Amino acid sequence: MNVDSDAQAFLARVAASGNPPYESLSAVAARGFYNAGRALVAAPPERVAELRSLNVPGPNGPVGLRCYRPESPAKRLPILMYLHGGGWVLGDLDSHDSVCRALANRSGHLIVSVDYRLAPEHPFPAGLEDAYAAVCWIAGHARELGGDDTRLAVGGDSAGGNLSAIICLRARDEDGPKIAFQLLIYPATDFEMKSASQRTFADGFLLTRANQLWFHQLYLGGPQDLTDWRLSPAHAADHSRLPPAYVLTAQFDPLRDEGEDYAAKLLRSSVPVSAWRIPGQIHGFITMGGVIKAAHTAIDELAFALKNSIR
């Protein structure tokens, strides 16, 4: 199958724009390009019943949260803590605002988006520590948010999917919050980058190998063991007793195989898993609902998975 026509048109626009690759820029400049690009291609933001911002205690100062509540007669809703993508270097609450709004409305869940610290100013494990502090706080204050701590999910896209998978491992091993479900959207699961899709789609499909190496260099902040499970959840010694998972991958994404391999590891460890490879799509497409129609179908499916996994 060929690249989806909407994705093809988007890739052509990117190629014609003349914008420099991220790896040629400073992190600050790259964030400017990333946020401007997301604003141009995102779906129009849906109205939600309530939007609330707050700061909660973190390991090195406050962590910002943005809560999206859909219209619902229920006093306490299931919760999805959402972690945005962007290679641990890019992205923020605004870059994924449209996605969070749509997920809230279509799933009936309270979506809590996390503004975790970014590299290189805050290298590994700063973002992970913020994300884990956030899920602990949300679990302990769910009722204040109008949520239900017995129906708590974590999820995110790309780097956010990476952090979500690691949080589930850590919560299991540290007797942390009881997480009911993990929603992993084209997650990065193996920093070694040895899969076939990493070679096949190394260039020309938006997320390049050079981009990834740049992200890794900034995030790691120095020599690290790439098989450390806190970077590469695929290398964890034990994948049993983890929350049920939904893993979404994209056909023309260098991260495709590692996401699907992670789903297979979970299945082999008797963790319930649903997996869906989106045909014709590229990395990052769910944030591009303004130009890629398949983003809406994918968000509908993700919301359906949430609704049917946490009742």
N, C-alpha and C positions, 0 to 999 in steps of 0.2 A: 504494500500500500504506500502511496505517496504522502508527503506532508500535506496536511489539511490546507485547503485553499486560503482560508483566513490567516492561518499561521504563515503560509508562503508569502502572502501579501505583507504581513508584518515584518518578516525577515528581510524582504526586499526593501522596505522602508528603512530598516536599521542599516542595511548595507549602503544605501544611498545617502544616509544622513551625514556621513563623514565624521561621526562622533568618535573620539579616541576610545580604545579599549580600556577597561577599568585598570588593568595592570600597568598602564602608562600614566596613571593619575595618582594623586594623593587620595587617601581615604575620604577626606572632606570633599574634594572635588567629585569623586566618584559618587558620593551620596547625593550630591546635587543633581547629577545626571540621572541617577536611579529614581529619585523622587519625582523629578520632572517627567521622566518617562512613564512612571506608574500613573501619574495624574492624567496623562494624555490617553492612556489605553484602558483605564479602569472603567468598569460599568458605573452608570450613575448611582450615587448612594441611595439606598432604600431608606425610607423613614422607619425608625423603630419607636416603640412605645416610650422607652426611657434610655437616656445615655448619661452615664455617670463616670466621672474621673476621680481617682483617689490615689494617694501614695501610701504604700505599706512598708513596714520595716524590711530592710535587706541586709546583706552581710557587710555592705560598705556604704550605707546610706539608703534613702528611700528608693523603692521600686515603683514606677508608675503603672497603674492599671486603668483600662478603659472598659467599662461594663455595658453591654448591649442587651437590653431586655425587650423581648417581643411582646406583642399583645397576647395576653393570656389571663384566663380567670383564676389560674392556680396561684396560690400564695408563694409556693416554693417550686422552683423549676430545676430540672437537671442542669448541670454546669459543664461547659467546655472551656478549659483554659487554653487559649490560643497563643502560639509562639510564631511570630512572623519569620519568613525567610529573608535571605539577603547575604548569605555567606558569612554570618557572624560579624559582618563589617557594615552592611547596608541595611536599610529598612527601618521602619518605626511604626508607631501606632497608626499614623496617617496612611502609610503605603499600603496597608492591608485593611483599611477601614471599610471599603465596599464589600470585601469578602466577608468580614465579620458581621456586617449588617445583614447580608443575604443569608448567611448561615443561621443567624438568630431567628430571622423571620421564617425560614423554611424548615428549621428543625424544632422550633419551640423551646430551644435551650437558651439559658443565660450564657452569653459568650463573654469571657473575660480575657481581653488581650493584654499582653505583658510587654512593657517597655524595658527589656533587659539591656544591660550594658554591652557596648560593641567594641570590637578590636579596631585598630591596634591600641587605642587609648586604654582599653581594658581587655587584655588578652586572656586566653584560656587560663583558669576556668571561671572567669568573672561572670560571663553571661549565663553559664550553667548554674552557678551558685545563686544568681538572681532568680532564675526560673524555678529552682527548687524551693527557694525561700517563698516565692509567690504561691506555689501550689500548696505549701504547708499553711500559709496564711489563709488562703481561700478555703481550704478544708476546715480550718478552725473558726472561720467567720462566715460560713456559707449562709446561715440564717439571716445575718445582717444584710447580706446582698440580695436576699430573696431567693436563695438557692437551697439545694438539698445536698448535703455532704455525702450521702449514700449513693448519689448518682453523679459522680464527678469523673469527667473525662479530661484527658490532655491530648493536644494535637497541634499540628502546624505543618508548614510546607518547607521543603528543602532543609536549610539549617534549622528551622523550627521543628521539622520532623525528626531531625537528628537529636535535638535537645529533648523532645517529647519521649523518644524511645529510651534515652538515657535516664530520664526522670523515672520512668516506670521501673527500670532495673534498680535504680537507687532506692526508690520507695519500698520495693520488695525487700532489699537487703538490709535496709536501715529501719525497718518497721515504721515506715513513714505513712503518708496519707493512703487511704484505701482507694485506689484508682480503678474505676469500673471499666474503662475503655480507652484505647489509644487510636487516634486518627492520624495516620502517617501519609502525608501527601508528598510524592516524589522525594522521600527522605534520603539524606546523605547518611550512609551507615558504615562506610569503610574508607578511611583516609588513605589507604594504600592505592586506591584507584587502579586496580588491576583487571577489572571486568572487561568483557568484550565490548559492551556498549560504551565504555570510556574510550576505547580505541576507535570504534566505528563512528562515533558522533563527537570526536574531539574538537571539531571546528565546523562552523557553518550553521549551527542550530541554536544560536543565542548564547547558551552557557558553553564556554569553551574550556579546554584543558588548561590553557594559560590563565583564564579567569580563576579556575579552581585552585591552581597552585598559588596564585596571588592571595586569594582568601586564606588558604591554609597558612601561608607564611605570616600574614598579619595576625591571624587568630592564635597561632601557636606561640608566638613571641619568643621562640628559642627552640633548642633541640627537644623533641618529644618523641615518645614511643607511639608510632602511628597505629599500633594495635592495642593501645590503651583503650579499654571499653568506654571510658569517659569521653573519648573522641570517636571511637569506632564501635558502636554497640554490637555490630556483627561479630566482634571478637570477644564478647563476654563469654565467660566459661559456662554459663548456665542460662538458658532462655525459657526455662519452665516457670510455672506459677506466675506468669505475667498476665496483664489484662487482655481480654479479647482485642483483636486489632482489625482495622480496615486499612489496607495499603493501596494507595492509588499511584500508578506510574504512568509515564507518557512514552509513546513508542520511539520518538526521536530525541530522547533525553540521555545524556551520558550517565546519569544516575539510575537509569532504568533497571539495569541488572542487579545492582546492589540492593535496591528496594525490593525487588522480587526475590532475591536470595534471602533477604531478611525475613520476608513473609514465609519462605520455605523453612527457615530455621525455627521460627515460632511454631509452625505446623508440626515439625518433627519433634518438638518439645511438648506437644499436646495442648498448645494454646489455640483457641478458636480464631481463625483468620478468614477474612474475605479480601480478595485482591482483584483489582481491575486495572488492566493496561488500556489507557485511552488511545485508540488508533489515530494516527496522523498528527499527534500533538508533540509540542516542544516543552522544555522545562519552563516553568513559571507561568504557564498559560492561564491558570485560574485567576490571576490578578488582572487579566486582560479582557474582561468581559465586554469592554467597549468596542473591541475590534475582533475578538474571537468568540463566535457564538457557542462553541463547545464548552466554554468556561461555565456557562449557565447550566448546561446539562450536568457537568461534573459537580457543581455545587449542589444541584438538586439531589444527585446521588449520594454525596457526602452527608447531606442533611437527612436523607432517608436512612442511611446507615446509623446515624446518631439516634434518630427517633426509634429505630427498631432494636437498638442494642442497649439503650438506657431508658427504661420506661418509668 
